Amino acid sequence: MRLKDRVVVVTGAAGGIGLASARRFLEEGARVVVADLAPARVAAACAELGWADPADPASPVMAGVVDVTDRAQIDRLVAAVLARWGRIDVLLNNAGITQDARLVKMTDAQFDQVISVNLKGVFECTQAVVRTMIGQGSGVVINASSVVGVYGNFGQTNYAATKAGVIGFTKTWARELGPQGIRVVAVCPGFVETGILKSIPQPVLQKMVDKVPLGRLGQPQEIASVYAFLASDDASYINGAVIEVSGGIML
């Protein structure tokens, strides 16, 4: 188990890639904070992971209800994690939303909400956690970007901007924090089979699949496996990297 007893905070952990990642981290021996916005979804995710009572001191799962745009809530969560386990070894900034529209139709509210969650939320969570990592002299920050942040995508001005911004965060923080023993990396998933794709009409979805040389959508656990590798000592010399996990969609 590559992550035995390490403390991992996963935002957006109640479903999709976040939940798959929490499960993979547990399989690797980690203690995992399942952090998400809705209490009911957090409770359901903990139960699905096999720990219906995450308040049990023996549980390797901790429930964390948090709005990543609210710094006071983030700080309370960090304090609770430290009170329980005394350290934070990995932060996976996975929380994110979409509010799609073409440039000419996008509202300020749509733009601001996505920027707030996907970009400022990553900043707030990392700043709140990294002070502990600096004190430890070690840590890993994994930022969930997207191929959209590298190549753009029709109707996603706001989302593409945030995911490009996350790459900028990653490279900057890798320079700033590397000397203090903290690695920062970004992963750019392609189109992954999660609930976020359910609203896409089947003909459009098929066109997306047709662009992938592997001929299929990605699965959440395939992204989770990359996160687990990057969080481990097997990736100890990977810092500032931006890794595409897309089935080769941009070839």
C-alpha positions, 0 to 999 in steps of 0.5 A: 500500500503506497499511501499507508497512514497518509492523510488525504483531503479530497474536495468534490469527493461525493461523486464521480472522479472524486469518489473514485479517487477517495476509494483508490486512496483508501485501497492504498492505505490512506486516511481520507477526508471526503469533502463536499458541499452537501451533507447528505451526499457526503454521508452517502459517499462515506457509506458507499466507501464502507464507513457509514459512521465516519465519526468512529475513531477507527474509521479511515474516512472522515466526513468534511462538509465544506464550501470551497469558496468559503475560507472560514469553512475551509479553515474549520475543516483543516482544523478538524482534520489536524485535530483528528489525525495531526497532519495533511499529506495530500490535497486533491483539488477536485471540486469543480462545476460547469455553467456552459454558454457561448461567449455572446450568451454567457451571463456574469453570474455564470462566469463568476460562479465557475471562477469562484468554485473552480479557480478561487476554490483551488486557491483557498483550499491550497493556501489553507492546507499548505501551511501545514505541509510547510511545517511538516516539510512534505506534502503533495498538491494535486490539481484537477485541470482538464484538456479543455484548459489546454485546448479550449472548448466551444461554449466553455469560456469560463470553464476553460479559463479556470482550468488554464488558470489551475495549470498556472497555479500548478507551475507557480506553486511548484516553484514556490513550494518545491524547496520546502519539500512539497510537490504540486502537479496537475492532471488534465482528464479528457472526457470521463464517464461521470454524471456531468455528461448525462446532460449531453445529447447522445449524438454529441456524446458519440462525436466526442467518443469518435475523437478518442483514439482508444474509442471510448470515454474514460472511467473515473477509476482510470483518473483515480489511479493516476492521482494515487500514483502522483500522491505516492513516493513512486512519483517523488521527482514529479513536480510542476508537471501537467499530465493529460489522461485523455485516451489521446483525444488531442492527437 
